[in-house]
Amino acid sequence: MDNFSYMFSYVMERATTMVAYCMFAALIDKTVEPDRKKVRATIGHEPTWEELQYYFELKEEHRNRQSARQREIDREKIRRLVFGEDSGGDSKTD
C-alpha cells in the first residue's frame, strides 16, 4: 500500500506540472500571436523565431527610449521645481 501511495503522489505531481506547463504555454502563445500576425503581414511569410526575436528586441528598445525621454522630462520638471521657473532658459520640455 505504501508503494501505491508513493506512485500515486508521483504521478499526480507530474500531471500537475504538465497541466501548469500547458497553461503557461497557451498563455505565451496567446500573447505572442497578435505580434506574429503583424510580422507575418509585414514580411509576407511566416516569421522564423530569429525574426520574431529581432522584432521583440526592437520593440523593447523603442519602449526603453520612450521611458528615457519621459525620465528626462520629469527630471527637468523637478529641476525647475527646485531652482525655480527661470533655470537658465535652455528648457527641453515639450
C-alpha positions in Angstrom: 0.0 0.0 0.0 2.9 2.4 0.8 4.3 1.8 -2.7 0.9 2.7 -4.3 0.7 5.9 -2.3 4.2 6.9 -3.4 3.4 6.1 -7.1 0.1 8.0 -6.9 1.7 11.0 -5.4 4.5 11.0 -8.0 2.0 10.7 -10.9 -0.2 13.5 -9.6 2.8 15.7 -9.1 3.9 15.1 -12.7 0.3 15.6 -14.0 0.0 18.9 -12.2 3.3 20.1 -13.5 2.3 19.2 -17.1 -1.1 21.0 -16.7 0.7 24.1 -15.4 3.2 23.9 -18.3 0.4 23.6 -20.9 -1.5 26.6 -19.4 1.7 28.7 -19.4 2.5 27.7 -23.0 -1.1 28.6 -24.1 -0.8 32.0 -22.3 2.5 32.8 -24.0 1.2 31.7 -27.4 -1.9 33.9 -26.9 0.1 37.0 -26.1 2.6 36.4 -29.0 0.1 35.6 -31.7 -1.0 39.3 -32.5 2.6 40.3 -32.9 3.3 37.2 -35.0 0.4 38.2 -37.3 1.8 41.8 -37.6 5.3 40.5 -38.6 3.8 37.9 -41.0 1.8 40.6 -42.7 4.8 42.9 -42.9 7.3 40.4 -44.3 4.9 38.4 -46.4 5.7 34.9 -45.0 5.7 33.0 -41.7 8.4 34.6 -39.5 11.2 32.5 -38.0 12.0 32.6 -34.3 15.0 34.7 -35.2 12.8 37.3 -36.9 10.4 37.3 -34.0 13.2 37.7 -31.5 14.5 40.7 -33.6 11.0 42.2 -33.6 10.7 41.9 -29.8 14.2 43.3 -29.3 13.3 46.4 -31.4 10.0 46.8 -29.6 11.8 46.7 -26.2 14.4 49.2 -27.4 11.6 51.6 -28.5 9.8 51.2 -25.2 13.1 52.0 -23.4 13.7 55.1 -25.4 10.2 56.4 -24.5 10.9 55.7 -20.9 14.2 57.5 -21.1 12.6 60.5 -22.7 9.9 60.6 -20.0 12.5 60.5 -17.3 14.3 63.4 -18.9 11.1 65.4 -19.0 10.4 64.5 -15.4 13.9 65.5 -14.3 13.6 68.8 -16.0 10.4 69.5 -14.1 12.0 68.6 -10.8 15.0 70.9 -11.6 12.5 73.7 -12.3 10.7 72.9 -9.0 14.0 73.1 -7.0 15.7 76.0 -8.8 12.6 78.0 -9.7 10.9 78.7 -13.1 13.9 80.6 -14.5 16.5 77.8 -14.8 18.8 79.3 -17.4 16.4 79.4 -20.4 17.5 76.2 -22.1 14.3 74.2 -21.4 13.9 70.8 -23.1 10.3 70.1 -22.1 7.6 69.5 -24.7 
